[in-house]
Amino acid sequence: QVRLVESGGGLVQAGGSLRLSCAASGSIFSINPMAWYRQAPGKQRELVAAITSVGSTNYADSVKGRFTIARDRAKRAVYLQMNSLKPEDTAVYYCNMVNGGLTYWGQGTQVTVSS
């Protein structure tokens, strides 16, 4: 079993920054792909950023140039640095990991950007 715990969400004004963290624990077999997703009210969950086991990254077009995903292998953690935040970034942000062919999700952390 794998547990993912997110932290770092909150309320910020437009143009501000937040750093989300996700700590993984449990039966983790290797350095796994990890990602951040988000879900705004009334919308489907969408991929925000992902990082592979070798460190390659990809981003949603809407966050390119503003968000950065990074990982700490030793700590089994993944981070999302969010700069130049916009009201449309308001959502619950979820950490995601694929481990042993199974997909795991954290409980989510709320990010609210005021205009």
BAKETI-44936 format. One record per residue: residue in one letter; x, y, z of N, C-alpha, C, O in turn; residue number from 1. Coordinates in Angstrom, 2 decimals. Layout:
BEGIN
   residu       nc1       nc2       nc3      cac1      cac2      cac3       cc1       cc2       cc3       oc1       oc2       oc3   num
        A         X         Y         Z         X         Y         Z         X         Y         Z         X         Y         Z   NUM
...
END
This chain:
BEGIN
   residu       nc1       nc2       nc3      cac1      cac2      cac3       cc1       cc2       cc3       oc1       oc2       oc3   num
        Q      0.84     -1.18      0.00      0.00      0.00      0.00      0.88      1.24      0.00      1.93      1.29      0.65     1
        V      0.44      2.25     -0.74      1.17      3.51     -0.85      0.30      4.63     -0.32     -0.90      4.68     -0.59     2
        R      0.91      5.52      0.42      0.19      6.70      0.93      0.87      7.95      0.40      2.09      8.09      0.45     3
        L      0.04      8.86     -0.12      0.52     10.14     -0.61     -0.14     11.24      0.20     -1.36     11.27      0.35     4
        V      0.67     12.15      0.72      0.14     13.23      1.55      0.61     14.56      0.97      1.81     14.84      0.91     5
        E     -0.36     15.38      0.55     -0.04     16.70     -0.01     -0.08     17.76      1.09     -0.75     17.60      2.11     6
        S      0.65     18.83      0.85      0.60     19.99      1.73      1.02     21.22      0.93      1.56     21.11     -0.17     7
        G      0.77     22.39      1.50      1.22     23.62      0.89      0.17     24.46      0.21      0.45     25.56     -0.27     8
        G     -1.06     23.94      0.15     -2.11     24.73     -0.47     -2.51     25.91      0.41     -2.05     26.04      1.55     9
        G     -3.37     26.77     -0.13     -3.82     27.91      0.64     -4.45     28.97     -0.25     -4.76     28.73     -1.42    10
        L     -4.62     30.14      0.34     -5.21     31.29     -0.36     -4.10     32.27     -0.71     -3.29     32.64      0.14    11
        V     -4.07     32.70     -1.96     -3.05     33.63     -2.41     -3.67     34.59     -3.42     -4.63     34.24     -4.11    12
        Q     -3.12     35.78     -3.49     -3.60     36.75     -4.46     -3.03     36.44     -5.85     -1.97     35.83     -5.97    13
        A     -3.74     36.87     -6.85     -3.25     36.70     -8.21     -1.86     37.31     -8.35     -1.58     38.39     -7.85    14
        G     -0.99     36.58     -9.04      0.40     36.99     -9.18      1.32     36.41     -8.14      2.54     36.51     -8.26    15
        G      0.75     35.82     -7.12      1.54     35.26     -6.05      2.04     33.86     -6.36      1.86     33.33     -7.46    16
        S      2.68     33.26     -5.35      3.29     31.95     -5.52      2.91     31.02     -4.37      2.63     31.45     -3.25    17
        L      2.91     29.74     -4.68      2.74     28.70     -3.67      3.62     27.52     -4.07      3.93     27.33     -5.24    18
        R      4.02     26.74     -3.07      4.79     25.52     -3.32      4.06     24.36     -2.67      3.89     24.31     -1.45    19
        L      3.63     23.43     -3.50      2.97     22.24     -3.01      4.00     21.13     -2.82      4.97     21.02     -3.57    20
        S      3.77     20.31     -1.80      4.63     19.17     -1.53      3.79     17.91     -1.45      2.62     17.95     -1.04    21
        C      4.37     16.80     -1.84      3.72     15.51     -1.74      4.73     14.50     -1.24      5.76     14.27     -1.87    22
        A      4.44     13.91     -0.10      5.33     12.91      0.49      4.72     11.53      0.30      3.55     11.31      0.61    23
        A      5.53     10.61     -0.20      5.08      9.26     -0.45      5.66      8.31      0.59      6.81      8.45      1.00    24
        S      4.86      7.35      1.02      5.33      6.35      1.96      4.65      5.02      1.66      3.64      4.97      0.96    25
        G      5.22      3.94      2.21      4.63      2.63      2.00      5.50      1.75      1.12      6.71      1.95      1.03    26
        S      4.87      0.78      0.49      5.59     -0.22     -0.32      5.86      0.32     -1.72      5.16      0.00     -2.68    27
        I      6.88      1.13     -1.81      7.24      1.74     -3.08      8.41      0.96     -3.66      9.46      0.84     -3.03    28
        F      8.23      0.42     -4.87      9.18     -0.52     -5.43     10.38      0.14     -6.09     11.46     -0.43     -6.13    29
        S     10.18      1.34     -6.61     11.26      1.97     -7.37     10.98      3.46     -7.45     10.04      3.97     -6.84    30
        I     11.82      4.15     -8.23     11.57      5.56     -8.49     10.47      5.62     -9.54     10.70      5.30    -10.71    31
        N      9.30      6.02     -9.14      8.12      5.94     -9.99      7.75      7.26    -10.62      8.10      8.32    -10.10    32
        P      7.06      7.20    -11.73      6.50      8.45    -12.28      5.53      9.06    -11.28      4.76      8.35    -10.63    33
        M      5.59     10.38    -11.17      4.67     11.09    -10.28      4.13     12.30    -11.02      4.71     12.77    -12.00    34
        A      3.01     12.78    -10.53      2.36     13.88    -11.24      1.48     14.67    -10.28      1.13     14.22     -9.19    35
        W      1.14     15.85    -10.74      0.14     16.69    -10.07     -1.05     16.86    -11.02     -0.89     17.17    -12.20    36
        Y     -2.22     16.65    -10.47     -3.46     16.92    -11.17     -4.23     17.97    -10.39     -3.91     18.26     -9.23    37
        R     -5.23     18.55    -11.02     -6.11     19.47    -10.31     -7.53     19.31    -10.80     -7.79     18.88    -11.93    38
        Q     -8.45     19.67     -9.93     -9.87     19.61    -10.27    -10.56     20.84     -9.72    -10.61     21.06     -8.51    39
        A    -11.09     21.64    -10.62    -11.86     22.81    -10.24    -13.33     22.43    -10.12    -13.75     21.43    -10.72    40
        P    -14.12     23.19     -9.37    -15.55     22.87     -9.22    -16.25     22.76    -10.56    -16.15     23.65    -11.41    41
        G    -16.96     21.67    -10.75    -17.72     21.47    -11.97    -16.91     21.05    -13.17    -17.45     20.96    -14.28    42
        K    -15.62     20.81    -12.97    -14.75     20.43    -14.09    -14.11     19.07    -13.84    -14.07     18.59    -12.71    43
        Q    -13.62     18.48    -14.91    -12.93     17.20    -14.78    -11.52     17.41    -14.24    -10.93     18.47    -14.38    44
        R    -11.01     16.36    -13.61     -9.63     16.39    -13.13     -8.70     16.44    -14.34     -8.90     15.73    -15.32    45
        E     -7.69     17.30    -14.26     -6.77     17.46    -15.38     -5.33     17.38    -14.91     -4.99     17.72    -13.78    46
        L     -4.47     16.91    -15.82     -3.05     16.83    -15.53     -2.46     18.23    -15.54     -2.70     19.02    -16.46    47
        V     -1.68     18.54    -14.51     -0.99     19.82    -14.44      0.48     19.65    -14.83      0.98     20.39    -15.69    48
        A      1.15     18.69    -14.21      2.58     18.48    -14.48      2.94     17.06    -14.09      2.34     16.48    -13.18    49
        A      3.91     16.49    -14.78      4.34     15.13    -14.50      5.85     15.04    -14.59      6.50     15.81    -15.30    50
        I      6.41     14.07    -13.85      7.84     13.84    -13.88      8.08     12.35    -13.93      7.48     11.60    -13.16    51
        T      8.95     11.91    -14.83      9.20     10.49    -14.98     10.24     10.01    -13.99     10.79     10.78    -13.20    52
        S     10.51      8.71    -14.04     11.49      8.12    -13.13     12.90      8.65    -13.39     13.75      8.62    -12.50    53
        V     13.15      9.14    -14.60     14.48      9.66    -14.92     14.51     11.19    -14.93     15.51     11.80    -15.29    54
        G     13.39     11.80    -14.52     13.40     13.25    -14.35     12.87     14.06    -15.51     12.90     15.29    -15.46    55
        S     12.39     13.42    -16.55     11.77     14.18    -17.64     10.44     14.75    -17.17      9.72     14.12    -16.39    56
        T     10.14     15.93    -17.65      8.92     16.61    -17.18      8.04     17.01    -18.36      8.51     17.19    -19.48    57
        N      6.76     17.13    -18.08      5.85     17.74    -19.04      4.77     18.49    -18.28      4.45     18.17    -17.14    58
        Y      4.22     19.50    -18.96      3.28     20.41    -18.32      2.06     20.64    -19.20      2.12     20.54    -20.42    59
        A      0.97     20.95    -18.55     -0.20     21.42    -19.28      0.15     22.78    -19.89      0.89     23.56    -19.31    60
        D     -0.40     23.04    -21.07     -0.10     24.30    -21.75     -0.44     25.50    -20.87      0.23     26.52    -20.92    61
        S     -1.48     25.37    -20.07     -1.97     26.49    -19.27     -1.01     26.89    -18.15     -1.13     27.98    -17.59    62
        V     -0.05     26.01    -17.81      0.86     26.33    -16.70      2.31     26.41    -17.13      3.18     26.73    -16.32    63
        K      2.59     26.15    -18.39      3.97     26.20    -18.87      4.57     27.57    -18.63      3.95     28.60    -18.90    64
        G      5.80     27.57    -18.11      6.48     28.83    -17.83      6.14     29.41    -16.47      6.80     30.34    -16.01    65
        R      5.13     28.86    -15.81      4.73     29.38    -14.48      4.93     28.34    -13.38      5.27     28.69    -12.25    66
        F      4.71     27.08    -13.71      4.81     26.00    -12.72      6.04     25.15    -12.99      6.46     24.99    -14.14    67
        T      6.62     24.62    -11.93      7.77     23.72    -12.06      7.58     22.52    -11.15      7.33     22.67     -9.95    68
        I      7.71     21.33    -11.71      7.63     20.10    -10.92      9.05     19.60    -10.68      9.91     19.66    -11.56    69
        A      9.28     19.10     -9.48     10.59     18.57     -9.13     10.39     17.45     -8.12      9.34     17.35     -7.48    70
        R     11.41     16.60     -7.99     11.29     15.50     -7.04     12.57     15.37     -6.23     13.66     15.76     -6.66    71
        D     12.40     14.80     -5.06     13.52     14.45     -4.20     13.46     12.94     -4.02     12.61     12.42     -3.30    72
        R     14.37     12.24     -4.69     14.30     10.79     -4.67     14.51     10.23     -3.27     13.84      9.29     -2.86    73
        A     15.45     10.81     -2.56     15.76     10.30     -1.23     14.56     10.43     -0.29     14.32      9.56      0.55    74
        K     13.83     11.52     -0.43     12.68     11.77      0.44     11.40     11.20     -0.13     10.35     11.28      0.51    75
        R     11.48     10.63     -1.33     10.27     10.13     -1.99      9.20     11.21     -2.03      8.04     10.98     -1.69    76
        A      9.61     12.37     -2.45      8.71     13.51     -2.46      8.70     14.16     -3.84      9.66     14.06     -4.60    77
        V      7.60     14.80     -4.13      7.49     15.59     -5.36      6.92     16.94     -4.99      6.09     17.06     -4.08    78
        Y      7.36     17.96     -5.71      6.97     19.32     -5.40      6.40     20.00     -6.64      6.70     19.61     -7.77    79
        L      5.59     21.00     -6.41      5.07     21.81     -7.50      5.22     23.28     -7.09      4.49     23.77     -6.24    80
        Q      6.16     23.96     -7.72      6.34     25.38     -7.49      5.43     26.11     -8.46      5.53     25.94     -9.68    81
        M      4.54     26.93     -7.91      3.56     27.63     -8.73      3.78     29.13     -8.60      3.62     29.70     -7.52    82
        N      4.15     29.76     -9.69      4.38     31.20     -9.72      3.36     31.88    -10.62      2.69     31.24    -11.42    83
        S      3.27     33.18    -10.47      2.35     33.98    -11.30      0.95     33.35    -11.33      0.36     33.18    -12.39    84
        L      0.46     33.03    -10.16     -0.83     32.34    -10.07     -1.97     33.21    -10.57     -1.96     34.43    -10.43    85
        K     -2.94     32.55    -11.17     -4.12     33.22    -11.73     -5.37     32.67    -11.06     -5.35     31.55    -10.54    86
        P     -6.45     33.44    -11.06     -7.70     32.92    -10.48     -8.13     31.59    -11.09     -8.72     30.75    -10.40    87
        E     -7.85     31.39    -12.36     -8.23     30.13    -13.01     -7.39     28.94    -12.57     -7.68     27.81    -12.96    88
        D     -6.36     29.17    -11.75     -5.61     28.07    -11.16     -6.28     27.53     -9.90     -5.83     26.54     -9.33    89
        T     -7.34     28.18     -9.47     -8.06     27.72     -8.28     -8.62     26.33     -8.50     -9.34     26.08     -9.46    90
        A     -8.27     25.42     -7.59     -8.69     24.02     -7.71     -8.17     23.24     -6.51     -7.39     23.75     -5.70    91
        V     -8.62     22.01     -6.41     -8.00     21.06     -5.50     -6.89     20.37     -6.28     -7.13     19.84     -7.36    92
        Y     -5.70     20.37     -5.73     -4.54     19.77     -6.39     -4.24     18.41     -5.75     -4.18     18.28     -4.53    93
        Y     -4.06     17.42     -6.62     -3.85     16.04     -6.18     -2.49     15.53     -6.66     -2.07     15.78     -7.79    94
        C     -1.83     14.83     -5.78     -0.60     14.14     -6.11     -0.94     12.73     -6.62     -1.90     12.11     -6.16    95
        N     -0.16     12.26     -7.56     -0.44     10.98     -8.21      0.87     10.20     -8.37      1.91     10.77     -8.70    96
        M      0.79      8.90     -8.14      1.95      8.04     -8.34      1.50      6.72     -8.96      0.46      6.18     -8.59    97
        V      2.30      6.22     -9.89      2.08      4.88    -10.44      3.15      3.98     -9.84      4.34      4.23    -10.00    98
        N      2.72      2.93     -9.15      3.63      2.04     -8.45      3.17      0.60     -8.63      2.05      0.25     -8.26    99
        G      4.04     -0.22     -9.20      3.67     -1.62     -9.36      2.43     -1.81    -10.21      1.66     -2.75    -10.00   100
        G      2.23     -0.95    -11.17      1.08     -1.06    -12.06     -0.21     -0.49    -11.50     -1.23     -0.52    -12.18   101
        L     -0.17      0.01    -10.30     -1.36      0.61     -9.68     -1.17      2.12     -9.55     -0.05      2.62     -9.44   102
        T     -2.29      2.83     -9.59     -2.27      4.28     -9.49     -2.78      4.70     -8.12     -3.82      4.24     -7.65   103
        Y     -2.04      5.58     -7.49     -2.39      6.07     -6.16     -2.59      7.59     -6.20     -1.96      8.31     -6.97   104
        W     -3.50      8.04     -5.33     -3.83      9.46     -5.23     -3.72      9.92     -3.79     -4.00      9.17     -2.86   105
        G     -3.32     11.18     -3.63     -3.40     11.80     -2.32     -4.80     12.31     -2.08     -5.70     12.15     -2.91   106
        Q     -4.99     12.93     -0.91     -6.31     13.41     -0.52     -6.63     14.77     -1.12     -7.78     15.20     -1.12   107
        G     -5.61     15.45     -1.63     -5.81     16.75     -2.27     -5.54     17.91     -1.33     -5.70     17.80     -0.11   108
        T     -5.13     19.01     -1.92     -4.93     20.24     -1.16     -5.53     21.40     -1.96     -5.32     21.52     -3.16   109
        Q     -6.27     22.25     -1.26     -6.99     23.33     -1.93     -6.06     24.51     -2.21     -5.32     24.96     -1.34   110
        V     -6.12     24.98     -3.44     -5.43     26.21     -3.84     -6.48     27.19     -4.32     -7.26     26.90     -5.23   111
        T     -6.51     28.35     -3.69     -7.46     29.39     -4.06     -6.71     30.66     -4.40     -5.94     31.17     -3.59   112
        V     -6.94     31.16     -5.60     -6.27     32.38     -6.07     -7.32     33.47     -6.21     -8.25     33.35     -7.01   113
        S     -7.16     34.53     -5.45     -8.12     35.64     -5.50     -7.66     36.68     -6.50     -6.46     36.88     -6.71   114
        S     -8.64     37.35     -7.11     -8.32     38.36     -8.13     -8.14     39.73     -7.50     -7.87     40.70     -8.21   115
END
